[in-house]
Amino acid sequence: MKKLIPGFVLLLCIACSSKRMPDDVLAKDEMQKVMWDMIQVDQYYREFLEKDSLTRDVKKERYALYEDVFKLHKTTRATFDKSFAYYSAHPKLMKEVFDSMSVQGNRNLTNTFKSIAPVDTTSSRIDTGRMRLMRPRHDSIKPQ
């Protein structure tokens, strides 16, 4: 009997440390996509809807937008809430989700600024104090 106890303890430790994710929890890549879109909804809410709160019920519209995100990703609020609770209880997994969202945000930002044409600094200067473009002026005394 004494020889079986360490075997049961080892078996219990292996069973409890299972890395398997429950079936009703969103996978990491899907969770990242849903959370990304929910952050976009929150940004839209703060920038546009919240400022127009006199003419509409902004909380109702915010939750309707959340439901649109869930429909887009073919999931439900209950599944998302359960998944969020699971990831919150597993900080390493949550960190991986947030890290991938950070990489995506940085990539989007970089791609946005790649499309902006650089300013030609050879023929003009930028006045950083006033943030305006200054053209070099010709001397009015010297003939050209």
N, C-alpha and C positions, 0 to 999 in steps of 0.2 A: 504493500500500500504506500509506503514511503517513497518508493521509486516512481509511482504514478503521479504523485503530487507535482513534482517539477514539470512533468510532461503536460499536465492539465494547465498549469500556469503559463507555460510557453504557448500552448494552443490558444488560450484565452488572450494573451498579448497579441498574437498574430491576428486573431479574429477582430479584436478591437482596433487594431491599427490599419485596417483595410482602407486603401486609398480610393476605393470605388465610390463614385458619386451616385446618390439615389436617382431613380429613373424619372421622378417628377421634378427634378431640379434642372434648370437650363445649363447647357454646356458652356464652357468658358467663352468661346467665341460668340455664341448666341447672346450670352449675358452682356458681353461687351457691346454688341450692336444695339441691344435694347437700351442699355444704360446711356450709350452715346446719344441715341435719339431722344431719350427722356431729358437729358441735359440740354439738348437743342430746344425742346419744348419749353423748359424752364427759362432759357435765355430769351426766347420769343415772348414768353409771358412777362418777364421783367422789362424788356425793352419796349414792347408795344401794347400788350393787353392791359397791364397794370396801370398804365398812364391814361387809358381810356375807360376807367372804372365808373364814370358817371353814367354812361349810356348803356352799359351791359353788365351782366353777371360774370365777372372774370374768373371766379373760382369754378363755376360750372363749365365755362369754356376751357379752362385749364385741364380739368378732369376729362372732358370730351377729347381733348388732344392726346392725353395719356391713353385713352381707350383706342384712339386711332393708331398709336404706336404699337399697342398690343395686337391689334388686328393686322397691322403690317407685318409683324413678326410671327403671326399665327400662334399667339400665346394668350394667357389671361392674366388679370391682375393677381388672382390667387397664386398662380404658378410663379409669377414674378416675385410676389411677396415671400413665398416659401424659398425661392432661389436666393433672394437677397438675404434672408435670415441665415440660410446655409452658408453663403459666402462670408457673411459677417462673423459667423462662428468659426470660420477657417481663414484667418488673416492672410496666410500665404497665398491662398487662391484669390482672395479679394485684391491683394497687392498686384498679382499677375494681371487681373482684369483692368485695374486702374493704370498699370504701367502700359498695357497695350493701348488703352484709350489716350494716354499721354503721347505715345509714339504717333498714333494716328493724328492727333491734334497738331503736333509739330510738323508732320508731313504735309498736312493740309495748309498750314501757315506758310511753309517753305514754298509749296507749289503756287500759292496765291501771290507771293512776292516775286517769284520767277517770271510771272507774266507781265510785271510792271517794267516798262522800259527805263533804263537808267538815264539820269539827267546828264546832258552834255556839259561838263564842267570846264571845257577849254574856252568856250565863248561867253560864259556867264559865271557869276559867283552867287552863292546863296548867303544872304544876310541872316545868320542864325538868330540874331536878336529880334528881328522883326519877321523872320521866316518868309521872306519874299525873294523872288528872283530879281537880281540886279544885273543889268546889262552894262558892260564897260562903256564909258562915255569918252568921246574924243575931246581933246583939248581945244577949246575955242580960240586960243591965241595963236597956236601953231597952225600953219596952213597944211592941208592934207594933200 
